[in-house]
Amino acid sequence: MDLLPKNNTSRKIIHIDMDAFYASVEMRDNPSIRNKAVLIGGDPKKNKGHGVVATANYIARRYGAHSAMPTAKAVRLIPAEKLVIIQPNFEKYRAVSAEIHQLMHKITDRVESVALDEAYLDVTENKLNLTDPVRIAALLQERIYQRIGLTSSFGVSYNKFLAKMGSEYAKPFGRTVIKPEGARDFLAKQPIKNFPGIGPKTQEKLTEMGVYTGADLRKIPTDILIKKFNRMGYLMAQHAHGIDLRSVVTDSERNRKSIGIERTFNQNLFDENTALTKLRSYSRELEKSLKERHFLANCVVLKVRDANFKTITKRRKLKQGTNDKIVIYDTGRALFATEKSMLSTGIRLLGLTVTDFEEHPVELSLIHISEPTRPISIG
């Protein structure tokens, strides 16, 4: 496990994913189409042959139709007497999604929405005061079915990556639990295409390296993966070992635009070294905040106000995202160098802010069931 961070298996993470969400909403509202192959997307007959499938129900998928497929192609795969095409109604889907999220927030406020039809929940601590995350996930799944009339699948594990793999593994209306002691064996058997985040192009490059499964990926030294795929390589190395340190980031946290520190001084600053010492201290605090949130910042902003209340704000875009106090400080120092003449009148306020965030994913035996009566358990 060279170069890899220490794993954290103490958290309890749920990934809940609605089954064929848009199509399921339409089938719920119109039971007469439940036995049809339902495509949600633009009808090619009404759009001059154009249109893309947003969602295909499971009957349509058996004919080979799937989301992101041109609707015209999907239509050719399905017998006309079985086919139903419905124009998407996103206002309806957003309203149903809001109902589902209300049920999630009755369990925990540590909810990270990924899309209208999926979310992560951190239930390490929860409003139900339950210690078993599987029971919590099952309660949520049952409430969604009973109160909203839709099926969902969930994965439970100690991190987001494995929970996501679990919810995909048991669809539809499934339950998968991946325990720490079974995670490595589970991952070893999975085709690389099942790893979230590995797209077709990356999969093609991995195949050229002789990597077809999680076990194959684990055999590749971490430094080789980093050299070949940069940050993505480090992420893949962690995933192959069941490591994912990302936190569940709530919508309010994700929507936060910046993290900043500024101080107004009782005595104005006239000394450059003192000002730089302040910036160095700010940089340490900003690094800590970024790492706690698993964010990278792509921009640094300096704010300076002199004794005459003249205020200057300067920003610099970084070449790549960072959570490194040295990079933050060096950028802040370079910005300050252009304004240090303000020291002559005295600096009343000095601030440093990081902004333009991206999520930073790294600190650089299974039973499949068809109905949710008991969970798949790994380990």
LUMKOL-639175 format. One record per residue (C-alpha): residue in one letter; x, y, z. Coordinates in steps of 0.001 Angstrom, whole numbers, plus 524288, in hexadecimal, padded with zeros to 5 digits. Example, Ala and Ser with C-alpha at 12.3 -4.5 7.8 and 13.67 -1.06 7.14 Angstrom:
residues 2
A8300C7EE6C81E78 S835667FBDC81BE4 
//
This chain:
residues 379
M800008000080000 D80B2A809267FC7B L807F7817AD7FC6E L7F9E88153B8007B P7F36381C2F80BEC K7EE9B81510817ED N7E0FA80F9E815FD N7D5558142381DFC T7CB508097082057 S7C42480FFF82B92 R7B9D881748823B0 K7AC588125481FD9 I7A8BD816D281233 I79C7C813E780A52 H79B00816187FBBF I78CBC8160A7F7BA D7897C815687E942 M77BBA815BB7E39D D778B080AFA7D9CB A7767B810567CBF8 F771A981CA57D2AC Y76B0D824917C7E7 A764BF818817C1EB S760798137D7CF3B V759B7820557D24D E7523E81F8E7C582 M74E868113F7C7CC R749F1814877D587 D7415381F527D028 N73C538171B7C4D6 P73B3F808B07C8C4 S736BA804E07BB16 I744BF805FC7B60D R74B307FDDF7C0B6 N74CA87F21C7B7C1 K751C77FA377AC74 A75F9F7FDBD7A867 V75FE980BF07ACC7 L769A4815C87A773 I76A888236B7AD32 G76FEC82C527A29D G76D04833A07963C D7648682C4F78C7B P76C6082B9277FB8 K75FBB82C5C777D7 K75CF08399E77DD9 N76AF683E9C77DD6 K76F7F83BF276FE3 G7765882F7977411 H77D39835C877F84 G77C41832EA78E10 V783A682BEA798C3 V77EBE8222B7A2CB A77EF4828507B062 T77A4A81BD07B718 A7762C80E5B7B283 N76E30805A27BB63 Y772E77F7D97BE07 I76A357F1C37B3A1 A770317FADF7A972 R77DC47F7997AE6D R77B747E9367ABAE Y77A567ECF279D54 G787667F41579E19 A7828C8020A79FE7 H7897E80A8D7A9DC S78B16818AB7AE14 A79319821B57A544 M78FBA8193E79971 P789BB8206278DCA T77B2381E3C78ED3 A77A6E81A9378076 K783BD80F39782F1 A77C5780AD778F29 V76F8580AC978790 R7753F8014077DB0 L7788F7F7AC7889C I76AEE7F6E978E79 P75E9E7F0E478848 A755057FBC378515 E749FF7F57378CDE K752707F5B079934 L757DC80376797B0 V753C880FCA79ED9 I75B5081C8F79D25 I758D08279C7A6C2 Q75E1B835607A61E P7657C838787B2C9 N75E34840707BCFE F769288459C7C578 E7605684E397CD9D K75940841E87D20A Y765F583A707D450 R76BAF8457B7DC73 A75F77845BA7E4EE V760308370B7E74E S76EC3838207EA18 A76BE98428D7F44D E76272839357FB0C I76CE682EA27FB60 H776F083812800D4 Q76D8C83BFB80B9B L76D6C82DBE80FF0 M77C4E82D8480FBE H77D39839A781832 K77486833568226E I77FC5829CC8243F T78B8C832E58234B D78F498404C81E53 R79C0283A8E8191D V79603838B680B9E E79D7583AF27FF0A S794C583BB47F30D V79B60836427E6F2 A78FAF837A37DDD1 L780E3837BC7DEC2 D7812A828FB7E063 E78CDE8261A7E916 A7937D82AB67F571 Y79D548271A7FFDE L799E08272680E57 D7A3A9826D48196D V79C5981FFC82470 T7A7E981E3582DA5 E79FA88270383631 N7914482839832DA K7843B82D7B83787 L77EC781FD6839B6 N7897781CA38439D L78BA580F8F83CED T798F78092E83C13 D7961F7FFAA830F6 P797768069A823C5 V791007FB3581CB4 R784C37FCC6824CD I784D080B648220F A786548094281368 A77B887FEFF81374 L772678085681AA7 L7751D812EB810A7 Q772F7809A28054A E76617804F580B1D R76155812C280DF2 I76432816FE7FFEF Y75C8280B587FADB Q750FD80CB680436 R74F7B81B75803FF I753DE81EFB7F648 G7514B8125E7EF08 L75EC7810C47E8F6 T7696B806897EA79 S77793809707ED4F S78445802307EF9E F78E81804DC7F9DA G79C7C801CC7FD1A V7A1F6802AD80AD8 S7B0628033E80DEC Y7BAD780B20814CB N7BD478147F80977 K7B67D81ACD7FDEC F7BD5E813097F342 L7B95F805D27F8BC A7AB9F80A417FC1D K7A9D880EB67EE06 M7AEDC801AB7E8E5 G7A5727FABD7F20E S79955801DE7ED5A E79CE27FEF27DF32 Y79FA57F0A17E226 A792267ECAE7E6B5 K788E87F4507DDE0 P77D727F4E57DD44 F777427F58B7EAD3 G783967EFF47F0C2 R78BFE7F1127FCDF T79AAB7EF207FDC1 V7A3487F039809B7 I7B2067F096807EF K7B9187EED9814D2 P7C7627F2718170C E7CB947E44B81813 G7C5687E0B380B08 A7C83C7ECDC802FE R7D5307E8AD7FD0E D7D0037DB6D7F8B0 F7C3F17E1CD7F2E5 L7CBF27EBE37EB74 A7D5707E1997E685 K7CA6D7DAB37DF35 Q7C4497E6DD7D935 P7C69E7EA477CAEB I7CD757F74F7C974 K7C1A67FCA87C21F N7B9DE7FB7C7CED6 F7C2EA804DD7D610 P7BC26812267D72A G7C42881CA07D07E I7CAF9813BA7C6BA G7C5B3817787B96F P7C789810C37AC49 K7D434817E17A8D0 T7DA9C814D17B5E0 Q7D5B2806E17B505 E7DBFA8059C7A79F K7E91A80A397ACE4 L7E816800F37B86F T7E5107F5A77AF5B E7F1907F8B47A7F1 M7F88F7F7207B506 G7F22D7E9DA7B73C V7E8917EF057C158 Y7DB0D7E8E87C078 T7D6E57E7747CEC0 G7D9037EDB47DBDF A7E2F97E3157DEDB D7EABE7E6E27D2BA L7EA1B7F5437D66D R7EF197F2627E40F K7FB4E7EC177DE5E I7FF807F89A7D77C P808A6800AC7E034 T802BB80D7F7E47D D80DE18158E7DEDE I80BA380F747D178 L7FD2C812DD7D1EB I80068820D37D5FA K80A3D8222A7CAE8 K8007081CF47C103 F7F3EA8237B7C5C3 N7F86C82E6C7CEFC R7EEB98312E7D9F6 M7E4F4827807D44B G7EF5D81CF87D581 Y7F0EC81F9C7E3FD L7E23A81F167E58C M7E169811FD7DE6C A7EC4280C657E6E6 Q7E4B8810187F31A H7D81080A6F7EDF5 A7DE977FD8A7EA91 H7E2017FC617F90D G7D48F800B67FDC5 I7D91F80E53801C8 D7D0F981A9A7FFB0 L7D2CA825B180963 R7C8C182EFF8037B S7BEBD8344E80CE3 V7B0398352780A56 V7AF238438080682 T7A1EB849AB8091A D79BB1852D07FF51 S79E0F85E908081D E7AC7685B2D80953 R7ADEE858A27FAC7 N7A758865827F775 R7B0B186D0F7FFF0 K7B8138759C7F667 S7C4718786F7FE21 I7CC18876CD80AB5 G7D2BC882F080FAF I7D9BC888D081B4D E7DB458974181DBC R7DF9689ED9829A0 T7DDEA8AD1482D67 F7E9588B148835E5 N7E8DA8B9BB8420F Q7F5DE8BF7A83DDC N7F8958C17D82F73 L803298B93182925 F80F068C04E823B6 D818838B4E5822FF E818DE8ABE581719 N81DE28A01581EAB T812B38A14682854 A808E08A1C781D33 L80EF5895D8816C4 T80E9F88E9B823BF K800048915082444 L7FE5088C0581671 R8060687FE1819F8 S7FD1F87D88825A1 Y7F0F687F8881D36 S7F643875C281349 R7F7A986B4D81DB8 E7E99386D5E8220D L7E49986D1281415 E7EBF38606F81144 K7E59A85A2F81D1D S7D7FF85EAD81900 L7D9C1859C980B0E K7DE9184C7F80F6C E7D37784AF081928 R7C9B684D5980E24 H7D17A845A9803EE F7D1C88518E7FB02 L7DC12856EE7F1D9 A7DC5C865927EF63 N7DF4286B027E1ED C7E043879577E58B V7E6958816D7F066 V7E19488EFB7F405 L7E8EF899427FBEB K7E2028A475802C5 V7E9468B02D80864 R7E3B88BC7680EDA D7EC508C7B181326 A7EAC18D1C481DFB N7E3378DAA9814B0 F7D9798CF998121D K7DE3F8CDF080433 T7DB588BF9E80102 I7E2108B7757F69D T7DDA78A9CA7F292 K7E6348A1B97E981 R7E46C893D47E4C2 R7ECAC889E97DDB6 K7E81987DB37D69F L7F078871CA7D996 K7F5CA8688A7CF40 Q7EF3C85D577D673 G7E70885B707E28F T7EE1685B127EF94 N7EC63859237FE21 D7FAC985BB9800EC K7FE018669B80A81 I80AD88695E8036C V8041986B9E7F65C I7F9BC874017FCEE Y803FC87BF980435 D80CE387DC27F867 T80151882857F066 G7FCE588BB37FB30 R80ABD890DD7FCED A80C05893867EE53 L7FF3889B087EE77 F803608A29A7FA8A A810418A66C7F416 T808998AEB27EA57 E801C08B6207F559 K80BF18B6F58001F S80CF88C5A67FE22 M800B28C6238068D L809988C33B8120F S80E1F8D154811AD T800FB8D6298169D G7FEB38C9FA81ECF I7F6808BDF981BEE R7E9EB8BD8D823BB L7E46C8B0C481E22 L7EAC28A51C81791 G7E365899848120A L7E5C888D4680A06 T7DB21885458036E V7DAD3878DF7FB50 T7CFDC876877F1A9 D7CBA586F7B7E534 F7CAEA8621B7EB93 E7CB658547A7E60C E7C96E8481B7EDE4 H7D631841A87F1DE P7D3EC832F07F2C1 V7E13F82F6D7F840 E7EB2C833CF80227 L7F35D832FC7F4FE S7B6047CDD180348 L7AB027D4867FB04 I79CFB7CFAF7F8B0 H794C47D5FE7EE12 I7864D7D6CF7F11F S77B5B7DB007E818 E772657E0797F288 P775817E8907FE91 T7730D7DE6F80916 R780E97DD9D80E24 P78D867E45780A33 I7989B7DF3280221 S7A3E67DE8280BAF I7B2427DEBC8083E G7BBBD7DB2F812D4 
//
